[in-house]
Amino acid sequence: MTSKKSENSTKQKKDAILNDLRGFGGELYEQMEKGKFPWVEMPSRSTENIYYSPDVRQYILGEKSVKRTARNIRHIKPFTQMVWAGFFASELVKNRKTSTLRDVYYSAQAYEMTFKDQPESNNILTDLETATGFAREDFNVFPEERSALFGDLTIEYTVPGYEGKQLNMTSHPDGVMIGPSVVSSEFAKAGCDKVIAIEKGGLFTRFIEERVHEKFNALLVLTAGQAPRATRHFLNRLNKELELPVYIFTDGDPWGMHIAMVIISGSANAAHLRDLTTPDAKWGGVYATDIIDYKLPTDPLTDVDIKRLHELEKDPRYTGDLWKREIKTFLKIKKKAEQEAFSRYGLTYIVDEYLPAKLEEMAAD
Amino acid sequence: MTFQEISAADFFYRNRDIAGFTNPSRAIFVSVREIVENSLDSADQMNVPPEVYIRLSEENGITTTTDSGNGVYRLMVMDNGSGIAARHIPAAFGQVLFGSNYKLKQARGTFGLGGKMAILYGQITTHKPVLIRSSTGGSKVYEFKLMIDIQRNRPLILDRKTRRNKENWRGTIVEFSLEGDYYRAMSKILEYLKQTALVTPYADIKFVDPKGRLYMFNRATTKMPPPPTETLAHPYGVDVETLQRLIRVTNCRNLLHFMREHFHRVGQGTSLSFLDFAGFIRTPDPKRLNPEAVTQLVETANKSKKFRKFFGKVNEEEIKPLLKKTKTPNMIEFLKSVYPNVERTIILRLLASAGFVRSKNPKKLKPSEIVRLVRMMKQFTDFLPPDASCLSPLGEDLLKTGILKELKPEFIAVCQRKPSTYAGHPFIVETAIAYGGDIPKKDDIVVYRFANKIPLLYDEASDVSVRVIRSINWRRYKVAPGMPLAIMVHLCSTKVPYKTVGKEFIADRPEVKIEILNGIREVARRLQTFLAKREHVAKEKKRLTVFAKYLPKIARFATDLAGKTETPNIELLLKSVRKYDEQEV
């Protein structure tokens, strides 16, 4: 059992963010003071400027940059929106309030800053992320929550009204939702020694019922499909701050495979951000080879599935032997299987047989 | 079977539809219009700014309903025009087609019968006399009570009075009763008066309607267009009937003189060329020329510098043997054979100067010759085009004044085309285009049509102007549907090509059509410039609004972000994006 107060940076990070935003505003202020039209320069997010970096093990932005200036009639509106977003973010962080993307869209109207639609306001927030290098979650802007965790981890809240309060993540049998208060918490104590991320809610509940957290001393994280950015960042922290290995279990199809990959190597959309990836995390299955080895009940791959597999073949993130082997196998057997497929051998088979075998295999890796 | 001759009054009594008296509402509209037009014409002729007072009241002050369900009205129109000499009053108001004038000039009335038709119509529907009071500004005012004897087309004088003209009044008052439907005609009458005010901005028009409501159309200027001068008929515009009338009244003894005397822009040269072309000229047989005549011809040729230039020195002794030998039938052909390089017109002039040219006495022309003469007039191509001095266009300034006064537009362009002719009738087209102000926003452009300063209100779709406007691709001129646009087309002519007796719409004459088209294009081009500028300014304004909206916000948010208290001054930045002066935007 390890017990250590992590050196989480929640407080530090908050200061860094506020500093950065102040600098951003200060720069614009100075430009205007000098009688110049304010402008910002930031990396271009256009597709031809997104590269996969084997060193960083994620997508990064290239050298190209764009200059956005208030002198340009086409730029001035998005420019103003971005400055407002910065202002709004600093208010959120200062006042320790959280908000959602939807909220941002409506809050803008209070400042007579109209956004045409939700995508436009989302895009402006991405601009702010690019310009400052911080994720919107750092600005306390969160998406709707759907992922959860369960296991022997004690966190200490930093949100207003709960400061210093601690909670063990086994306190609720349904798991604890990974919301703003969990994400911004400090890690107080961790009894677990690994993290198991699970794609589907059904399996997450089964694992809790079968006491996987105790049997394998694991922290269970439900990604609920493609993991939200907050969850990906949370996994990154578990891996970095608590040095817990992360194992990912998904459906046995190209989509499940990619859920694992995004946790490991991130997405092109987030090329401007860091700390959202967990490069050392491992995908545990369901592999195409598992389908053969365990003789799982299957569905045939659809045309869309096959097309997706061919895309993944060309994807620079899929360079490892494991990935290449599994893609090839999928294409060979032309079959896929869900995690629940193990139930054909009884409800507990997956916990009793499959999981220990897999964990052993990965730990040995 | 019996054949019966009917009088002109009778003819119109039986065919009143063709003069526009089709139904009670139309009849009252046409009556007001005809009398008002006579008044305006009368003042125009005196070159005084017209003052016209119109009163339409219900008979005896109470609503009278006839069997047909219409009201009986009393119409009174007073003007400050020339007035009519007492001896002419009965015929002027009581005899249809009185006053045959062989000279032409532009006037509102065309057939000289509109006013009389209105009076006739009043008499038919109410059987009441017309009351005329008039003075030419002399010491007396004459008052006549008249009816028209329809079958004999003669005025019946019921009563006449003479009064002293204490106030030195000059003008005419016409007052008569008629049946009609004012309430259905009301909008047309008001529209007519409004458009009349537009095209006659120097006139004061007051109208009191049966409800006692006073409509005033005040003049915006006292400047009047120059009055038209009378002109002779142009050969191209003459028909057999007109020619016969001219022959009846002429004192000329030969056609050469007759052509010069009675036709517009026909002089000695044109007269000779035309009659020669038409075959109405005779010259002597060269073989039968007596010696004195030869001497006279040679002397005429040698005396004039002009002839010497063409013929050189003519030697009598050289000519004589040629005259004997020649086979040519007449002197024109003879001279042509001797001087092949001299133009025929010069030869004709020489012969005329020497007194060798004979032409018929017009009074002795046979009917077939009259017909041939008219036909030849149309075929001869060397007549000079009619000049426009007989026309009285409004002019660009007055047209502008009228439109500004009645429509108060934001933009206006006017254009007066150069005089042109169709079938021997001179005409001038004036066009204008106006944008904004009181002009309603409609999908179609509002069209105001005028002919000789008369607004044309009916049958718009058949009118040449409307057809021309429809044929134009307005998008080329940046015109979009729903714009508040009005187009004015004014056609001035000694003979407006109406399609019907009721002055409602203008026929498709190619010469007229092309002038209207070019006139509208001209003003449309200027409208385009205006609209383009406006569009540009609007764009610029919008651009500025964008900067003015966002820059202060950037300043405010940046100040807050930076943790400063005072917002930076962005006035200079805003000023730098302004391309125009404040007033222009």
Chai-1 contact restraints between the chains, C-beta under 6 A:
chainA,res_idxA,chainB,res_idxB,connection_type,confidence,min_distance_angstrom,max_distance_angstrom,comment,restraint_id
A,L21,B,L561,contact,1.0,0.0,6.0,A-B,restraint_1
A,R22,B,G563,contact,1.0,0.0,6.0,A-B,restraint_2
A,G25,B,A558,contact,1.0,0.0,6.0,A-B,restraint_3
A,G25,B,L561,contact,1.0,0.0,6.0,A-B,restraint_4
A,G25,B,A562,contact,1.0,0.0,6.0,A-B,restraint_5
A,G26,B,A562,contact,1.0,0.0,6.0,A-B,restraint_6
A,L28,B,A558,contact,1.0,0.0,6.0,A-B,restraint_7
A,Y29,B,A558,contact,1.0,0.0,6.0,A-B,restraint_8
A,Y29,B,A562,contact,1.0,0.0,6.0,A-B,restraint_9
A,M32,B,A555,contact,1.0,0.0,6.0,A-B,restraint_10
A,M32,B,P568,contact,1.0,0.0,6.0,A-B,restraint_11
A,E33,B,P568,contact,1.0,0.0,6.0,A-B,restraint_12
A,G35,B,L572,contact,1.0,0.0,6.0,A-B,restraint_13
A,P38,B,I554,contact,1.0,0.0,6.0,A-B,restraint_14
A,A70,B,I554,contact,1.0,0.0,6.0,A-B,restraint_15
A,I73,B,R543,contact,1.0,0.0,6.0,A-B,restraint_16
A,I73,B,V546,contact,1.0,0.0,6.0,A-B,restraint_17
A,I76,B,Y550,contact,1.0,0.0,6.0,A-B,restraint_18
A,T80,B,Y550,contact,1.0,0.0,6.0,A-B,restraint_19
A,T80,B,K553,contact,1.0,0.0,6.0,A-B,restraint_20
A,T80,B,I554,contact,1.0,0.0,6.0,A-B,restraint_21
A,V83,B,I554,contact,1.0,0.0,6.0,A-B,restraint_22
A,V83,B,F557,contact,1.0,0.0,6.0,A-B,restraint_23
A,V83,B,A558,contact,1.0,0.0,6.0,A-B,restraint_24
A,W84,B,F557,contact,1.0,0.0,6.0,A-B,restraint_25
A,G86,B,L561,contact,1.0,0.0,6.0,A-B,restraint_26
A,F87,B,F557,contact,1.0,0.0,6.0,A-B,restraint_27
A,F87,B,D560,contact,1.0,0.0,6.0,A-B,restraint_28
A,F87,B,L561,contact,1.0,0.0,6.0,A-B,restraint_29
A,S90,B,L561,contact,1.0,0.0,6.0,A-B,restraint_30
